Amino acid sequence: MTFSPSALDLARFQFAFTVSFHIIFPAISIGLASFLMVLEGAWLKTRRDVYREMYFFWSKVFALSFGLGVVSGVVMSYQFGTNWAGFADYAGAVTGPLLTYEVLTAFFLEAGFLGIMLFGWRKVSPKAHFGATIMVALGTLISMFWILSSNSWMQTPQGVSIQDGRIVPEDWWQIVFNPSFPYRLAHMGLAAFLVAALIVCAGSAWHLLRKGARESVRRAFSLSLWALLVLAPLQIVVGDAHGLNTLKYQPAKIAAIEGLWETHEDGTPLNLFGIPDMAREETRYALEVPRLGSLILTHSWDGKIEGLKSFAPEDRPNSTIVFWSFRIMVGLGMLMLLLALLGAVLRRRRRLYEARWFLRFAVAMGPSGLIALLAGWVTTEVGRQPWVVYGLMRTADGVGPVSAQQLGTSLLLFVVVYFAVFGGGIYYMLRLLGKGPQPVVDGDPRPLPPPALEHDPLAAALGHRNATS
Amino acid sequence: MTIDLPTVWALVIALGVLIYVVLDGFDLGIGLLYPLFPREHDRQLMMHSVAPVWDGNETWMVLGGAGLYAAFPSVYGGLLSATYLPLVLMLCGLIFRGAAFELRAKAQRTRHAWDVAFMGGSALATFCQGMVLGTLLQGIPMSAGRYAGNGMEWLSPFSLFCGLGLCVTYACLGCGWLIGKTEGDLQRKLYALIRPLAVLLLGVIAVVTVWTMLAQPQVAARWFDKDNFFYFLPVPALLVLAVAMIFRASKRGLDRQPFAGAIAIVFLGFSGLMLSIFPYILPGSLDIWQASSPRSSQAFALVGVVLVLPVILAYTALSYWVFRGKVSTDGGYH
């Protein structure tokens, strides 16, 4: 099989590559910003140093992910014009204003108050500083609101007419609050909180495993497990509601997720595992559970679900990919629930900080939020193909007049730059997590500088223990 | 009476771009001046002077892009298609430089590499922005509202010169900013530096102006029109005055005037450009009315601008106020 990518393939691959890198950082920032807001609020109320120590430590992780989110996000906002000029031309009248609102109401808010949040401890009063933290957290949430509104509108467009081959907005209320928006917003918001909770959980468990962990580590571990106990079951409920909504508006996506080819009149089975084969129009090695598909997706024993064969072959999304990406997301979600429940049991037995097998499990689950998020994103984005604006514009018509050569060159550049910069960024983030929180000195709101000689996280952690014990 | 939305949007975008050029201009300029200050102490001061604000500065570029996308989508598509490679390189430069802000302080063995990323990224981003501006000024081939060029128009002597010209502009702004934020030895070096930079900048503006007029007779015709000429005449006169102000300030050790002078030069140069091309948004091919998005889009987005932009300006000012005064090396949070 030869591979000679077209401009469309390259543009799609470039978008997938850059958005996958980008989405990691905002997801961490959204969750951590709210966490920081809670921590600083707790500090103002109780004035206990442990909260301030937690705040300083996690604000450094936040700053790093925020910075990397900003630089990778700028690339995204320009890609609509550079690679997808056809899409910008056709749908820009809707997506342009939504992006403008995101910049106006979110980007500036975050950027304007981030400086005060990170560098302003000795420049403004504690209450004013808390205000800045709230503004940054609010900014991350508003940003998510607009970007998901835009994405949801592309999945379930309404409120527009088409004039001279271009989309013209008619009713902005309908555009912003389109049918899939509430579900997507809740699902993504919870996912971002889960991502952050799992990172806090894993980072703290890592230090608990090394013994001599500070009070701020234990507190963070405990808080993150409470958060998981609330978020994980809630996410399953919201995910289920999102599924019902998708079945209503994007039935082909559901059929592809389920690897379902035939339309069953009396109850649809669920394919637990299998390999959907797009060419042979069947799911090979399928492991079926009768009627379970209907039960999950329609909440009734004999609900009807359209199979992929009901759609013309050129209108079918790739089932092989979304079948598996969906199962990765759901499987990790179940493991998150397990982690939260085990945590609750151990907490009752007062062994939360001692059970080493559990701490190791928590460390291993650190990246699971991000992996599930990416898998979910693949499911929803690949599942809406071949449409870029669902039912209105095909992805193939969205590419601009840029040549495959230019796209190939830029793709190569982005791959090299992303691996260098974001690889470096992720390395420093892990090193920072490995270093752990440092004690705060009274009267000086800044954390102590780390000992000058220690370069690696392990030595820093050990050296730090010697210094304080 | 209905509001002429395209004109309002053209003004909003022009204002956004001007604010961007001044604000991100001075912090990119710091990256351009970096190689001249190899001492770690100086570099830390330079970094700390912008660390709390650079992120907000860069947001103005995203506003310019998003505003263009919302209000003049065909210009957005045309300009971005015509300047594809410079834009991609600019983004790469901004990535390296933005990451360097965070990572430089966290790195120990690789700090030198992040210094290089900061300098190189700033220079690359600035040079590419200048080339994009040059490509826009020399005109982008369009037909039926869509880009119709070969993707290489940006590679012309004029746009390359504009790339260098913008480097001088940002270096001058950065130098002026740093004079206001520093003292002692470092400040003395900066005072000595800003005089040649200001003169060079004046030369750059003169060359770009004459070059544009020679290449595009309609621009020359507009400037030398009997009625316009006297209205436009203050622009070059005020430019010379601004340079004189910088010279005077650097001789007397006044530490705010150099930055004010540099901003004045940029403002005047920018106004000159606007006067040359308005109401065209792509010189020679599209005016602002032809390029407009549907009225419903422009109106919807404008509501946000009117309500939110004053608030943004207020808290941006607040943020600069909080971090006013001279910068010190212990100002970081790292």
Interface residues (C-beta under 8 A of the other chain):
Chain A: S59 K60 A63 L64 G67 L68 V70 V71 S72 V74 V75 S77 Y78 F80 G81 T82 A85 A88 D89 G92 A93 V94 T95 G96 P97 L99 T100 Y101 E102 V103 L104 T105 F107 F108 L109 E110 A111 G112 F113 L114 G115 I116 L118 F119 G120 W121 K123 V124 Q163 R166 V168 P169 E170 W172 G400 P401 V402 S403 Q406 T409 S410 L413 F414 V417 Y418 V421 F422 G424 G425 Y428 R431 L432 R446 H455
Chain B: A51 P52 V53 D55 G56 E58 T59 M61 V62 L63 G65 A66 G67 Y69 A70 A71 P73 S74 Y76 G77 L79 L80 S81 Y84 L85 L87 V88 L89 L91 C92 L94 I95 F96 G98 A99 F101 E102 L103 K106 A107 Q108 R109 T110 A117 R146 Y147 G151 S293 P294 S296 S297 F300 A301 G304 V305 V308 L309 I312 Y315 T316 L318 S319 V322 F323 G331 G332 Y333 H334
